[in-house]
Amino acid sequence: MNTLRPTEVIKRAVAIFLNDLWNCKIAIIAVILYLVVCNLIFHEVCPSVILLGIRCPGCGLTRGCISILTFQFAKAIKYNAASFLWVAFISYLVIARYFLAKQRISWILPCIVTCLSTIVLFVVTSLSFS
Protein backbone atom coordinates (compact mmCIF):
# COMPACT_ATOMS: atom_id res chain seq x y z
CA MET A 1 0.00 0.00 0.00
CA ASN A 2 1.30 3.42 -0.98
CA THR A 3 1.02 5.76 2.01
CA LEU A 4 1.52 9.48 1.72
CA ARG A 5 3.61 11.62 4.01
CA PRO A 6 1.68 14.15 6.10
CA THR A 7 2.89 17.06 3.97
CA GLU A 8 1.67 15.32 0.81
CA VAL A 9 -1.72 14.67 2.41
CA ILE A 10 -2.03 18.37 3.33
CA LYS A 11 -0.96 19.50 -0.16
CA ARG A 12 -3.50 17.17 -1.74
CA ALA A 13 -6.22 18.33 0.68
CA VAL A 14 -5.52 21.98 -0.14
CA ALA A 15 -5.59 21.27 -3.88
CA ILE A 16 -8.92 19.44 -3.61
CA PHE A 17 -10.34 22.23 -1.42
CA LEU A 18 -9.29 24.99 -3.85
CA ASN A 19 -10.75 23.01 -6.74
CA ASP A 20 -14.03 22.60 -4.83
CA LEU A 21 -14.12 26.35 -4.10
CA TRP A 22 -13.59 27.12 -7.76
CA ASN A 23 -16.32 24.71 -8.83
CA CYS A 24 -18.78 26.27 -6.35
CA LYS A 25 -17.88 29.90 -7.03
CA ILE A 26 -21.35 30.92 -8.29
CA ALA A 27 -23.10 29.40 -5.26
CA ILE A 28 -20.58 31.01 -2.89
CA ILE A 29 -21.10 34.43 -4.50
CA ALA A 30 -24.90 34.00 -4.35
CA VAL A 31 -24.78 33.13 -0.63
CA ILE A 32 -22.51 36.07 0.15
CA LEU A 33 -24.81 38.44 -1.77
CA TYR A 34 -27.87 37.04 0.05
CA LEU A 35 -26.19 37.50 3.44
CA VAL A 36 -25.05 41.04 2.69
CA VAL A 37 -28.37 42.20 1.20
CA CYS A 38 -30.52 40.62 3.94
CA ASN A 39 -28.28 41.99 6.66
CA LEU A 40 -28.37 45.49 5.16
CA ILE A 41 -32.13 45.53 4.57
CA PHE A 42 -33.53 43.44 7.43
CA HIS A 43 -30.60 43.35 9.89
CA GLU A 44 -31.23 39.59 9.92
CA VAL A 45 -30.30 36.69 7.60
CA CYS A 46 -32.72 33.96 8.68
CA PRO A 47 -35.68 33.73 6.26
CA SER A 48 -37.90 32.41 9.06
CA VAL A 49 -37.20 35.44 11.21
CA ILE A 50 -37.55 37.83 8.25
CA LEU A 51 -40.81 36.38 6.91
CA LEU A 52 -42.52 34.98 10.01
CA GLY A 53 -40.80 36.66 12.92
CA ILE A 54 -39.97 33.35 14.62
CA ARG A 55 -36.70 31.52 15.19
CA CYS A 56 -35.98 28.39 13.18
CA PRO A 57 -34.06 25.25 14.22
CA GLY A 58 -30.95 26.64 12.50
CA CYS A 59 -30.88 29.96 14.32
CA GLY A 60 -27.66 30.26 16.30
CA LEU A 61 -25.86 27.39 14.54
CA THR A 62 -23.10 29.55 13.08
CA ARG A 63 -22.38 31.27 16.39
CA GLY A 64 -22.62 27.90 18.17
CA CYS A 65 -20.16 26.22 15.81
CA ILE A 66 -17.72 29.12 16.13
CA SER A 67 -18.05 28.88 19.92
CA ILE A 68 -17.20 25.17 19.78
CA LEU A 69 -14.17 25.85 17.59
CA THR A 70 -12.99 28.44 20.15
CA PHE A 71 -13.67 26.04 23.06
CA GLN A 72 -16.55 28.08 24.49
CA PHE A 73 -18.87 25.12 24.96
CA ALA A 74 -21.34 26.78 27.33
CA LYS A 75 -21.90 29.56 24.78
CA ALA A 76 -22.40 26.95 22.06
CA ILE A 77 -25.15 25.27 24.05
CA LYS A 78 -26.76 28.65 24.68
CA TYR A 79 -26.74 29.59 20.99
CA ASN A 80 -27.89 26.21 19.66
CA ALA A 81 -27.24 22.82 21.26
CA ALA A 82 -27.31 21.16 17.83
CA SER A 83 -24.05 22.94 16.98
CA PHE A 84 -22.15 19.94 18.38
CA LEU A 85 -23.92 17.64 15.92
CA TRP A 86 -23.13 19.94 13.01
CA VAL A 87 -19.45 20.26 13.95
CA ALA A 88 -19.23 16.44 14.06
CA PHE A 89 -21.06 16.10 10.71
CA ILE A 90 -18.93 18.73 8.97
CA SER A 91 -15.76 17.21 10.46
CA TYR A 92 -16.77 13.84 9.00
CA LEU A 93 -17.27 15.43 5.57
CA VAL A 94 -13.98 17.35 5.70
CA ILE A 95 -11.95 14.34 6.77
CA ALA A 96 -13.54 12.04 4.19
CA ARG A 97 -13.31 14.52 1.30
CA TYR A 98 -10.02 16.28 1.90
CA PHE A 99 -7.81 14.01 3.99
CA LEU A 100 -8.99 10.57 2.88
CA ALA A 101 -9.66 11.95 -0.63
CA LYS A 102 -12.84 9.92 -1.08
CA GLN A 103 -14.62 10.75 -4.31
CA ARG A 104 -17.98 9.46 -3.09
CA ILE A 105 -18.94 10.17 0.49
CA SER A 106 -21.96 8.57 2.11
CA TRP A 107 -23.37 11.82 3.50
CA ILE A 108 -27.13 11.47 3.04
CA LEU A 109 -27.91 9.38 6.13
CA PRO A 110 -25.64 11.39 8.47
CA CYS A 111 -27.17 14.59 7.07
CA ILE A 112 -30.74 13.35 7.63
CA VAL A 113 -29.89 12.25 11.18
CA THR A 114 -28.22 15.60 11.92
CA CYS A 115 -31.14 17.61 10.48
CA LEU A 116 -33.78 15.60 12.33
CA SER A 117 -31.79 15.79 15.56
CA THR A 118 -31.53 19.56 15.12
CA ILE A 119 -35.30 19.82 14.77
CA VAL A 120 -35.90 17.60 17.81
CA LEU A 121 -33.44 19.61 19.93
CA PHE A 122 -35.12 22.83 18.78
CA VAL A 123 -38.56 21.56 19.79
CA VAL A 124 -37.34 20.22 23.14
CA THR A 125 -35.48 23.43 24.02
CA SER A 126 -38.38 25.59 22.81
CA LEU A 127 -40.81 23.67 25.00
CA SER A 128 -38.52 23.75 28.01
CA PHE A 129 -38.04 27.53 27.79
CA SER A 130 -41.73 28.32 27.16
N, C-alpha and C positions, 0 to 999 in steps of 0.2 A: 504494500500500500504506500502510495506517495503522499507523505505528510508535508504540509507547508510550515515554514518558520512563522513565528508570530508577526514579523514585519511584513511578510508576504500576504498573510491573512488580512492584515489591516489595509495594505495597499489595494488588495482585491475588493475589500468591503467598501472602501472609499470610491473606487472606480464604479462599482455597481450602484452605490448611492447617488453619485453624480449623474450617472446615466438615467436612473429613475427620476431624479429631479428634472432633468432635461425632457424626458418623455411626458412628464406631468405638468409642464410649464403653464399651459393654458388653464388648467384647473387651479393651480397655485395662484396665478394672477387673479382669476375670478374670485377665489376665496378672500384674497387680500382686499380686493375692491369691495366685496360685500361687507367685510369687517369695517373698513374705513368709512364707507358711505353710511352704514347703519349706525356706527358709533357717532358720526358727525350729526346725523339727522335725529336719531332717537336716543342717543347716549346709552344705547343697549345693543347687543348683538343677537340675543336669543329671539327667534321668531315667535315663540310662545309668549314671551313677556311683551314683545312689541304688539302682537295681534290680539292676545287674550288677556294680558296683564297678570298671568300666573306663571310661576316657575315650572320648569320641565325637569324630567329626571337627569338631564345633562347639565343643568345649571350648577356651576361651581366645579365642574370636572377639571377645567384647565388650571384653575388656581389650586385645586386639590392635588393634581399631579405634580405641579411645580413645588408645592409644599413637601410632597414625598421626596422628590429629587433633592430638596435642600434639607432633608431630615427633620422637618417640622410636622411630625405625624399627627399631633393633636389638632393643628390647623387644618390638615387634610381631612380629618374626620368631620370637622366643623363645616368645611366647604361642601364636601360631598364624600360620603363614606365609600362610594363605589370607585373612587379614584384609585384605590389599591388594586381593584380588579383590572382597571384599565391599564395601569402601569405594568401589571403582570402580563396582560394580553399583548400590549405593544412590545414589551421586552421579548416575548416569545416570537413575535413577527420579525423583530430586528435581528435577533440571533439566527433564526432560520434563514432569513433572506440574505443578510449581509455577512455573517460570519461562517455559517455552514454552506452558504451559496446554493441553497435549494431553489430550483426553478419553480417548482410547484409546492406550495405550502398549504397544508390542510388548515384553513383559517375559518371556514364557515361555521363549524360546530363551536369552536371556542368563542367566536364572535356572537353567535346566538346566545350562548350561555352567559357571556358578559353583559349583553344588552338586557336579557331578561332579569338577570341578577340586579342590574342597575335600576330597572323599573320596580322590582320588589323592594329593594332598599329604599327607594324614593317613597313608595307607598307606606312602608313601615315607619320611616322617620317622619313622614308627614302626619301620620295618624298619632304618633307618640308626642309630637309637638303641638297638636291641635288642642 
